[in-house]
């Protein structure tokens, strides 16, 4: 179907996804820390509308102008399929359906290696950015900022804490992060850190096993088909974009003492491996740059994923221009 019709259908089903909750929404607590050592930990209370499925746009094989609806029904909500697709019999051939999807955060000085906030396990150093004042390392909030549970200046270590068998270095200090928010559906899971004196040099464009990337990101999210990334856990993996504009993506960032902490994102990119039976990413690859294999431009920032009922792992990523805009930075020029 045409992109406009696909978006109209997406909006319809996304609305159903929020209404299909099997039980009443509850009021829960989410710990949010401010970036100042003197600021106390705050408790933010609000209702959590959590969808039963993510809905987006998938490429239509054999056509560059037609699309399918990407419907990703979360694990435990498979019974909602009939409710979500009610009255859409004539559109079923145009729906790319996956059930049992369970997206999770992916934790794990050269891009693609193990790194992390001193209190996490390990994630991936995605790449390097700059503003008028400084150069920075870029990764996820849950990799550099411990899912909001952080203070400005917290140490970033390499390798990540889970990979420390002997020596390690404090290579960075947390500078700023985009807060994981339950209310901002256009949010991103992203953070940047400055370098410490431990770091003398960095390679802003080179990715081992892939090559050099360009100094500008992909401008059109719909223009990309083949992608590649280098991550802490799986190294270099290639994949295919399976959804471009996935709305209602819900991920639980809770830590042991926090209870539920579900954050929902709109406008996300989904990727499957090449071949689909080989996961594009695994836990520990969070923070990786996803690169357009045809243009060698940065396309997206990997932050999560999970398997569906057919055993297909589906990686999640933020469109790179959205990340750069949220943090007010650009790729190193």
N, C-alpha and C positions, 0 to 999 in steps of 0.2 A: 504494500500500500504506500501511498505518498506520505512524505514526512509530516505534513500538516494533519492528515487523517490519523496517522499513528500517534501523534501527540494528543489529539483529541480523545482517542481511545485510551491512551495512557492515563490521562487525567481522570477519566471515568472510573477505570479500574483501581487507580490509586485511592480514590475516595472510598471505594468499597473495601479496600485493604485495611483502612483505619476503622471502618465500621464493623469488620468481621471478627473483632476480638471476642473470644469465647467467655471472658469474664469481665467484670467491671474494672475500670482503670483504678489504680490505687495511688495514694500519695506516698512518695518515698523521698529519701534524703540523698543528696549527692554532695560530697565534700569538694569544695573548690578553694584552692590556696592562692593567695595574692603574691605578686612578685616584690615582696619587701620583707626583710627579716623581722621587722617589728609588727608586721600585720598578722593578726590571728587567723587561724583557719575558720572559714565561714561555712555555715550550713545553708544551702539553698534548697528551698522546698517548693515543689511544683508537681502538677499532675503529669503523668507520662503517657501520652498517646503513642502506642507502639503498633506499627502496622504488622500484618501477618504475611506480607509479601512485598518485595521490591519490584517496581515496574519501570521499564525503560524501553529503549529502542535498539533493535538488533539488525545487523546487516542482512539483506535478502540475497541468498546465493544467486550469482549470475546477473545481478543488476546493481548498478551504482546509484540509481535514482529511486529505487523502491526499498522499503524497509519492513521488518516484522516487529511485532510487539514483544519485548523481552519480559517475561513474567517469571519471577523467582520466588516460589512459595517457601517460606521458612520451615525448617524442621519442626515437627509437632503441629503444624497447621495445614497438613495435606488435605484434610477434610474440607478446607475452605475453597478448594479449587472450583467446585460447582457453583458456589456463591459468587466467586470472583468473575466467573465466565458466564453467568446466567444471561440468557438472551443473546449470546454472541456465537451461536452455532455457525453462522456463515463466515465468521472471522477465524475459526479455529485453525485453519490451514495457514493463517498469517500470524499465529502466536507461537513464539519460541518459548516453550514451557519447561521449567526445571523445578522439581519438587524436592523437599528435604534439604534445602540449602541452609547452611549454618556458617555465616561469616563470623570471623574472629579477628581481633587485632593480631598483627604479625611482628613481634619483637625480634630482634635477634639479640703521611695521611693522604690514603688513596680511596677514591670512591668505590663502594661495593664491598667494603670490609666490615668486620664486627666492631660495634661501637655501642655506647649507651650511657644514659644517666646512671649515676653510681648506685641507684636503688632498684634498677630493673634487672632483667636477665640479660638479653642482648638483642640488638637490632642492627640495621644497616645504615652506614653513612651514604646518603643518596648522592650528594654532589655539592657544588659550591656556588654561592651567590654573592652579590655585592649590593651596597647602596653608596651614597655619596661619602659615607664615613668609614666603611670597613669592608673586609671580606668575611664571609661566614660559611660554616658547614650547615647543610640542610638535611633534615630527616623528619620523622613524625613527632608530634607532641608526645605520644606514648613511648617513644624511644628516647628523646632528649629531655622531655619535661615530666616524665613519670605520670602521664595522664592527669595533668593539672596539679598533681601533688608535688610541688616544687617551689624553689625560691630562685629569684634572679641571681645568677652567678654560680649555681650548683655545678659541680664538676661533671664533665663528660669524659668517660674513660675509653681507651682502646687497648685490648679488645674489650667487648662488653663484659660485665661482671660474670656471666655464666661461662665465659670462655677463658677466664683468667686461671691459668695453671701455674704460672710463675710470675714473670714481670709484666707490668702494664704501665701505661702512661696516662696522665690526665692531659688530654690533647685540647680540651675546650672548656668554656664556661657558658652556661645557658644564658642567652641574651634576651630573646623574646620568643613567644609562642602564641599561636592562635588557640584560644581556650576551647576545649571540648564542651559544647553547649547543647543543652536539651531543647533550646528554643530556636537556634539559628540553623535552619535546614540547609542553608548555603555555606555552612562552615566547612573547615578543613582540619585534618589531623596533621598539623605541621608545626615545626619549631626550628629555630636557628641558634647556632652557638659561635662565639668568637674563638680564635685560637689562643692557646697558652704559649709560653716561651719554649715549651717542649717541641713545638713544631717550627721547623726552619723553612720548609718548602711544602707546597702542595701542588698537585696536578689537576687543574680545573676542568679539563675536557677529556682526559684519557680514561678509558674503561678497559681493564685487562681482559683479553679474549673477545672484545667487541670492536674497539677502535676509538677514534676521537669523535666527539659530538660537536654540533654547531653551537654558536653563541646566542641563538634565539630559539625559543620553544615553538612547537607546532602551533599554528594559529587556528586551524579548523579541526575540531575533534572528530568530525565525520570523515576526514580525509585519510585516516590511518587504518590499515588492515593488519600488517605484520609488525610485531614488536619484539624487543629483546631487552633483557635486564641482567644485571649482575647483583647477586644478593649474598648475604652472609652465609645462609644455609645451603642453598641449591646452586650457587655460582651462576654461570651463564645459562640462561634458559630462554627459549624462543616461544612465542605465543601468537594468538590471534584475538583481535578485539571481538567480543561476543555481545556487547551492549554498550551504547554510547552515552545514554542520558538516563541512567537508572535512578529513579526517585524512590524514597521510602526505604533506604538501606539502613537497617537498624543493627547496631553493634553494642554489646555490653562491655564497657570498659571497667567494670567493677574490680576492686581489689578486695582482699580477704576481709578487711574490716569495714568495707563500705556498703555491702549489700548490692542491690541492683543499681547500675549506672548506665542506662541505655541512651546512646546518642544516635540520632537519625540524620542521615545526609541525603540531599537531593543532587541530581546532575552528575552521577558517578559513572565511571568507566569500569566495565567488567572484561576480564581476559581469561581465556582458557589456553592450556598448553598446546604445543604442536609436537606430537599428536595430542589430542584431548586427554588421552589416558596418562600422559606425563604432566604432572602439575607444573604450572608456570612458576609458582612460588610455594613456600612452606613457612611455618613459624620461624622467625628470625630474619626473614627477608624484608620485613617492614622497613620503610624508609628508602628503598631502592628507587632509582630513577627508571622509569619505563621509557624506552627509546624507540622511536619510529625506525624500523630497520631499513626502510627505503630512502629516507632523507637524513638519517643519523641526527635527528633533532630530539630534544627532550620532549616527551609527550605527556607523561603523567608521573605522579608520586604514589608508589605502592603503599598501602596501609593495612590490608586485611584480606580475608578470603575464607573459603571453606568448601567442603564437598556437598554435592546434592545426592539424592537417593540412588542415582545411577553411577556414583563413584567418580563423577567429573568434578575436579577441583576448579573453583571459580574465584579468581583473584580480583580484588577491588583496588581502584586507584583514583586519585583526584586529578583532573585535567590540570596540567602544569601552569597555564596562565592564571587559573583560579588561585593556585598556591602562591605564586609570586605576587599577585595582587593583594592577597590577604596579609602577607608579611611585608609588603611595600619594598620589595627587592627585585633584582633582575639576575639572570645568569651572568657569571663572570665574563666580562668582555675582554 
